[in-house]
Amino acid sequence: MRFDITVLGRYTYLATIVFWGAIAGLLLRRAGALGRAAKTIAVLYPVAYFWDWYTLEVGVFDIVERTGYEVAGIPIEEHCFIVVVPSLVLGFHETLHDVSEPDTDSS
């Protein structure tokens, strides 16, 4: 069964980002890693912003379902995306690798 969320129109992409961002936030909170994740994302953000701006500028991809609001040359959805993707990765990482457990994988 597939859910059709395109009924949200130009807010479709933003809605999916908010959904996954909420999951990322819950995972990071559960792992007690909100602060560490925020630092990592703050460092990654400028690189990701430039990468996103450039690929949009040269036409590598186009976002069809978007709100139409832009900040600093990229859609607001992309700013959210730049935060949510690493948050989700870090949330899963921190959840899977509890920092209170010793790392037995190091060789």
HULINTA-V181013 format. One record per pair of residues at least 4 apart in sequence whose ideal C-beta (glycine too) atoms are under 6 Angstrom apart, sorted by sequence separation. I is the first residue (numbers start at 1). GAP is how many residues later the second one is. D is the distance in whole Angstrom. If there is no record, write none. Layout:
# HULINTA-V181013
i:I gap:GAP d:D
i:I gap:GAP d:D
This chain:
# HULINTA-V181013
i:8 gap:4 d:5
i:11 gap:4 d:5
i:17 gap:4 d:6
i:33 gap:4 d:5
i:41 gap:4 d:6
i:44 gap:4 d:6
i:45 gap:4 d:6
i:74 gap:4 d:4
i:80 gap:4 d:6
i:83 gap:4 d:6
i:86 gap:4 d:6
i:87 gap:4 d:6
i:90 gap:4 d:6
i:93 gap:4 d:6
i:28 gap:5 d:5
i:29 gap:5 d:6
i:55 gap:5 d:4
i:70 gap:5 d:6
i:71 gap:5 d:6
i:6 gap:6 d:5
i:28 gap:6 d:5
i:5 gap:7 d:6
i:8 gap:7 d:5
i:69 gap:7 d:5
i:28 gap:9 d:5
i:66 gap:9 d:5
i:66 gap:11 d:5
i:63 gap:12 d:6
i:53 gap:20 d:5
i:53 gap:21 d:5
i:52 gap:22 d:6
i:52 gap:26 d:5
i:48 gap:34 d:4
i:45 gap:37 d:6
i:41 gap:42 d:6
i:44 gap:42 d:6
i:41 gap:45 d:5
i:37 gap:50 d:6
i:13 gap:52 d:5
i:12 gap:53 d:4
i:13 gap:53 d:6
i:14 gap:53 d:6
i:37 gap:53 d:5
i:10 gap:55 d:6
i:10 gap:57 d:5
i:17 gap:60 d:6
i:24 gap:60 d:6
i:33 gap:61 d:4
i:14 gap:63 d:5
i:17 gap:63 d:5
i:21 gap:63 d:4
i:24 gap:63 d:4
i:28 gap:63 d:5
i:31 gap:63 d:4
i:13 gap:64 d:5
i:17 gap:64 d:6
i:20 gap:64 d:6
i:24 gap:64 d:4
i:27 gap:64 d:3
i:31 gap:64 d:5
i:17 gap:67 d:5
i:24 gap:67 d:5
i:20 gap:68 d:6
i:27 gap:68 d:5
